Amino acid sequence: MKNNIPYKNVEDPNISKEEPWRIFRIMGEFVDGFETLANIGPAISIFGSSRAKRGSAHYKLAERIAYELSKEGYTIITGAGPGIMEAANKGAKMAKGESIGLNIQVPFMQKPNRYITKLIEFRYFFCRKVMFAKYSKAFVVLPGGFGTMDELFEALTLVQTQRVPAFPIVIIGRNYWKGLMDWVKKNMLYKHKCISAGDMDIFKLADTPEEVIGVLHKYYGKKKMRKKGNK
């Protein structure tokens, strides 16, 4: 599929002139993100497909999970778009919790959903990813596509390589993820030994809001969940 992004030739002399200004834009995104999110308290980032239809099973599940997590005292963070992101922001807002959206500027223009109570715009994916990782007590990952996979596997890699302190990564929908999980175990773990057995413990599988909350209770304890402050 074609897009309208004007890619420049690597020999274009204007590229080197633009690089210093790009650094300032990157710095600006980090500063804006840090200032906006500094005092949000304990938060959960929820990921999943932007293509999930309103009223679908995955949409309703994301809404329920966000609602229950908000009732537990968590701020909900999403990528600000439609589908699972909208459902999670909606659930948080219905629970009268804080509902944050980290929107990304892409060629097809993602419009922030209407359930966000605090919005931050990003031009660079990596700046946005830093905000998810820095200000989240856990990642909750629902069924999704390439973008969801990217966010999931980056989180797994950061924990595996100890670049961040370990935190709960809860993957929702055992049936949806079963094929991938079987492949990871069969090929990456046993056949080719590309990961260690302990790496399979970095994440947990769940199907319900109650299971998600159970993982968080086990990890943080019931009282600790409502305490202010981030990783």
N, C-alpha and C positions, 0 to 999 in steps of 0.2 A: 504494500500500500504506500503510495506516494504521500509526502507531506510538503509543506511550504517552508521548511527551515532552510535558510540560505547558508549552506555549508561553504566554508572558505578553503581555498587551496592552502596546503601547509607552507607554500612558498610566498604567500601573500604578506608583504611587508607591514601591512596595517595590523596584523595580529600582534606583533611585538609592542606596538604602540598602545593597544587596548589592554594588555595584561595588567599594568599597574592600576588602572581604573577598576578592573574586575576585582582586584584584591580589596579595594575600598568597599565595593558592593558586598563582597563576602563578609568583611568585617562588620558592615552595617547590619547584615542579617543575623549574625551571631549576637551583636549587642542588643538588637531589638528583641530577639528571642529570650536572651538571658534576663533582660529587664522585665519583660512581660510575664515570664513564668516563674520568677524567683520566689514568689510568695504564694504559690497555688496550693501548697500542702501536698499530702500523699496523693498520687495520681496513678491511673491505669491507662495504658495505651491500648486501644482496640483496633485491630486491622481486619481487613476482609475485602471482598470484591465490590468494586463500584457498580457492577452490573446486576447485583442482587435486586430483584423486583420488590417493590413495596407489597407487603402482605405475604411474601414467600416465607417458607419455613426458616431459612437462614436469616432473613431480615427480622422476623419476629424474635428469633433466638437472640440476636445481637441486641435488640431493644430490651429484652428481659434481663440479659446479663448486665447491661449498662445501668438499668434501673436498680437492680439489686446491689450492684457495686456502689452506686451513688448513695443508696440508703445506708451502706456500711461506712460512709464517710469519705469515699474516694472521689476525686475529680476525674472526669473522663476526658481523654485526649484522643482525637482521631485525625485522619488526614483531610477532614473538612468536606469531602466530596459526597456523592450520592451513594446509594446501595447500603452496604454494611456500615459505612461511616455515618451516613445519615441516621440509620437505625440506632446506632450507639449514642449519637448526640441527642436524638429524640428521647431515648430512654433516660438519659441523664437529666434532661430538662424536665421531663414528666415527674421525676423524683425530686425536683427543685434543687438539683446539684449543679455544680459548675460544669459547663460543657464546652470544651476548647477544641478549636479546629486549626490545624496547621496546613494551610492550603498551599498547593504547588502550582506555579505558573508554567503551563505546558502549551504546546502549539494548538491543541484542540480546546483549550481554556476550560479548566474545571471550575464550575460555579460553586461557591460554598453553600452548604445546605442551610436551611432556615432555623435549625435548632441550636446553632452555635451561640454561646453567650460571650465568648472571647475568641477573636480571630487574629491569626498572624499569617502574613503572606510570605512565601519563599520563592526565590527564583532557582535556587540550587538545592538539589536533592540531598546532598551530603550535609548541608547546614540543617535542613529539616530533620534528618536522621539523628543528628546529635541531640536535638531537642527531645525527640522521643526517648532516646536512651538515657539522657541525663535526668529527666524529670519524671520518670516512670518507676513505680515500685514493682510493676509486673507488665508483661505483654500478654494480651489475650488475642489469639490469632484464629479467626474464623475462615471458612472456605473462601478462597480467592484465586487470583491468577498470578501472572509474573511479578507484579508489584508486591503482592502479599508474600510470595516466595522470597523475594529479595529482602524484605524486612524481617521475615522469620529467620532466614539463614544467616543474615548479618548478625542478628542477636545471638543465635547459637554459636557463631564463630567468636564473637566478643567474649562470651562466657567461657567457651572452650579454651581460648588462648589466654584467659585471665586478664584481658585488657580492661574489663569492668568487673566489679564484684558480682558474684552470682546473684541472680534474681529470678523469680518464677516466670517461666515461659509456658503458657497454657494453650494447647492446640485444641480447638473445638471442632467436634464432628468426627468421630472415629471412623464411620463409614466413608466419609469423603477422603480422609487422609490415609486409609488403610493400605492402598496400593503403594503409595510413596513410602510409608513406614516399613512395609514388607521389603521393598527394594533396598532401602537404607540398611536394614538389618542383614538381608541376604548378601548384598554385594559390597556395600561399604564396610560393614563390620566383619562378617564371617569370611566371605570369599576373597576379598582384596585387602582386608585389614587396614583400610584407610582411616578408620576411627577406632577408638577404644570402647570397650564395653561400658565404661563409666560415662561416656558421652551420651549414651541413650537416656541417662538420668537427668540431663540438663533440662529436658522438657517433660511436661505431663500432658496426657490426653484426657479430655473431658467431653461431656455431652450436654450438661445442664448448668444453670447458674449456681446451683447448690454445690456442684463439684468444684467449680471455679473458686467459690468462697471457701470451700474446705481446703483447697490447696493453699490459699492465702492465709487461712487460720493456722494451718500447720507450719507454714514458713515464718510468719510474723507474730502469731499469737493474736487473740481477739482484741486485747487492749492496745497493742502496738499499732493496729490498723488505723486508729483515729488520731494518732500522734502527728503533729506537724513536722515537716522537714522531708527532704528528698535525699536520694543517694548522692 
